[in-house]
Amino acid sequence: MAAVRIDQVRIVLGEILQWKFPADAVLSRWLRANPKLGARDRGEVAEAVFDVLRHLRRYRQFAESGSGPAARRLAILGLASVFDRSVLDTGLSEAEQHWLEHVLRIDVKSLSRAVRDSLPDWLDERLSTLHDADALIQALNAPAPLDVRVNPLKADRAEMLELLRNGAAARYSPEATPYSPWGIRMQGRPPINRWPMFEKGEIEVQDEGSQILAALVAPKRGEMIIDYCAGAGGKTLLLGALMRSTGRLYAFDVSAARLARAKPRFARSGLSNIVPVVINPDNDQRVKRLRGKAHRVLVDAPCSGLGTLRRNPDLKWRQHPDSLVELREMQASILRQASRCVAPGGRLVYATCSVLPEENEEQIEAFLADNPEFSLLDASTIVVDRCKNLTLQGPYLSMRPDVHNTDGFFAAVMERNKTSSVESTIPQGKDKLVDQPAPAKEAATDEPGALPQAGLAEDSASLDD
Ligand SMILES: C[S@@+](CC[C@H](N)C(=O)[O-])C[C@H]1O[C@@H](n2cnc3c(N)ncnc32)[C@H](O)[C@@H]1O
C-alpha cells in the first residue's frame, strides 16, 4: 500500500510543482480521474500533498541528500506525516529508510526561519515585520479545521449542532465557533457536500473570519447592498440571509465563470433578493446607474490570499512581489470605483484574506487620504453586536490564525459623510452622473417582525430602470 501511495503522491506533486494551476484544482482533477479510490486513499494523498506544499523549502533541502528522483523523496517526506514509520517503510528501499531516518533527525531549530518554516525569502522578510511573526507563520503552516455556517434563513445553529453530533458527522467533532454566531467547526475532512443539510441549503462552507465580515457589513432588511467582488458568492449568501431575503443585494463580479459557480449556491440558499451582474472593470454603465445609491458596498478585493495559507499553502510559491504590485493597483482601483456607489451616510467595507499591510491598512490610509468625504469607523463597536466574544485591537477587523484560529483576514469600515455630494469623488470631466444620489435612510431594525425598510432599492436604484 505504501509503495502505491508514494507513487500517487509523486504523480500529483509532479503536476502541482509546475505551478500552472492551483494545487486544489490539480488534486480535484486527479481524484476525479481516479474514481475508484476510497475516502481513506483520497484523504491520505491529499494530506501528504498538502504537507509537502507547506514544508516545500525544508523538504527540498532534505531531498538534496539521498538518491533517486527528487519528487519521490518529497512524496516520502509528505507521507511520513501521514503514515506510521512501520507502514511507510514497507514501500521504501533500505537506502531510502536510512535517508529518511537521517533527515527526520535533523534539528529544525538549526535551520534559518525561511527554510525551517518554508517561506520564500521575500515573504519571510515581509512577514517578519508583523507583530509576533513566528507564531503567525507557524499557524499559517498548520492545517485548518473546516468551518461551516448555518443559513440563518433555514436553520438554527444549536439545533444543527445537535443534529451533527448525533449523526455520522459526530466523528468530525463539531463545535460552535467562538466568535461567529452562525459557525460550526469540524476537524478532518468531512464530505459535507454529500450531506442532506448541505443539499438543502441549511449549511455552507465558510471560514469563521468570512462569517464575521458579514457581521461587519451589518446589512439591514430592505436595504440596497452591493457585494462588489462577489465571486462564487461566499459572502453574498450570508449578507442576503441577514437581510432576511428582502431589499436588493447586487452580486457584482467581472468574472462570469465565478458568478456562474455562485448560482447553485444562491438556488440552495432560498434567497430571492440577489441580483448577479457581470460587470466590466472600467466604466460599467450599470455600475454608474447605482452611483450614490447603496446603503452598504462590500469590496472583498482580489488579494494575495496569504492569510489562507493553511488551506492554500501553494500560494506562497505562486505569489511573487511583482504580482503584489499589480494586485495593490487593482485593489486601489476597485475600491475607488466601488466607493462611488455608496450613498451619503452609507458604508464602504473593504476586505482581504491577506495579512500584508500593503494590501490592508496601507490601502485604507491611501484611500482615506484621497477621499476625505469618507471616515473610518471602529470595527469593534459594529461587530460586537453579533460577535459578542470578539474584541479587536484598533479600528480594523484583523483576524489571525495564531490568535483566532481563523484564516488571516482584514476588513475596514468607512462611512461617507451624510452631507457629501457624490460628484465630489468623481474627477472632473469623467464619469458623468446618470442618476441623482439618494440619501441612505435610517437603518431599519433587523429584529424579526420589523417592517422592511421603504424600497430604496426598488424605487430609485434598479438596474432594470
Ligand atoms: C476575493 S475574490 C471574491 C470572493 C467572494 N467574495 C467570495 O466570498 O466567494 C475577488 C473577486 O474579485 C473579482 N474582481 C476582480 N476584479 C474586479 C473588478 N474590477 N470589479 C469587480 N470584481 C472584480 C474576481 O473575479 C474575484 O471573484
The ligand as a Tripos MOL2 file, in Angstrom:
@<TRIPOS>MOLECULE
LIG
   27    29     1     0     0
SMALL
NO_CHARGES

@<TRIPOS>ATOM
      1 C1        -11.5130   37.5190   -3.1170 C.3       1 LIG1
      2 S1        -12.3970   37.1440   -4.5410 S.3       1 LIG1
      3 C2        -14.0580   37.2680   -4.0050 C.3       1 LIG1
      4 C3        -14.5440   36.1170   -3.1910 C.3       1 LIG1
      5 C4        -16.0350   36.1640   -2.9110 C.3       1 LIG1
      6 N1        -16.4400   37.4270   -2.3430 N.3       1 LIG1
      7 C5        -16.4770   35.0320   -2.0170 C.2       1 LIG1
      8 O1        -16.7380   35.2610   -0.8320 O.co2     1 LIG1
      9 O2        -16.5880   33.9080   -2.5160 O.co2     1 LIG1
     10 C6        -12.2200   38.5850   -5.5280 C.3       1 LIG1
     11 C7        -13.1290   38.6550   -6.7150 C.3       1 LIG1
     12 O3        -12.9380   39.9380   -7.3240 O.3       1 LIG1
     13 C8        -13.2510   39.7970   -8.6790 C.3       1 LIG1
     14 N2        -12.7520   41.0040   -9.3990 N.ar      1 LIG1
     15 C9        -11.5470   41.2380   -9.9450 C.ar      1 LIG1
     16 N3        -11.5130   42.4790  -10.5000 N.ar      1 LIG1
     17 C10       -12.7230   43.0320  -10.2760 C.ar      1 LIG1
     18 C11       -13.3190   44.2980  -10.6040 C.ar      1 LIG1
     19 N4        -12.6260   45.2440  -11.2600 N.pl3     1 LIG1
     20 N5        -14.5840   44.5340  -10.2450 N.ar      1 LIG1
     21 C12       -15.2970   43.5810   -9.5720 C.ar      1 LIG1
     22 N6        -14.8010   42.3650   -9.2300 N.ar      1 LIG1
     23 C13       -13.5220   42.0940   -9.5820 C.ar      1 LIG1
     24 C14       -12.5950   38.4890   -9.0560 C.3       1 LIG1
     25 O4        -13.1690   37.9440  -10.2250 O.3       1 LIG1
     26 C15       -12.8580   37.6500   -7.8120 C.3       1 LIG1
     27 O5        -14.0060   36.8500   -7.9750 O.3       1 LIG1
@<TRIPOS>BOND
     1     1     2 1
     2     2     3 1
     3     2    10 1
     4     3     4 1
     5     4     5 1
     6     5     6 1
     7     5     7 1
     8     7     8 2
     9     7     9 1
    10    10    11 1
    11    11    12 1
    12    11    26 1
    13    12    13 1
    14    13    14 1
    15    13    24 1
    16    14    15 ar
    17    14    23 ar
    18    15    16 ar
    19    16    17 ar
    20    17    18 ar
    21    17    23 ar
    22    18    19 1
    23    18    20 ar
    24    20    21 ar
    25    21    22 ar
    26    22    23 ar
    27    24    25 1
    28    24    26 1
    29    26    27 1
@<TRIPOS>SUBSTRUCTURE
     1 LIG1         1 GROUP 0 **** ****
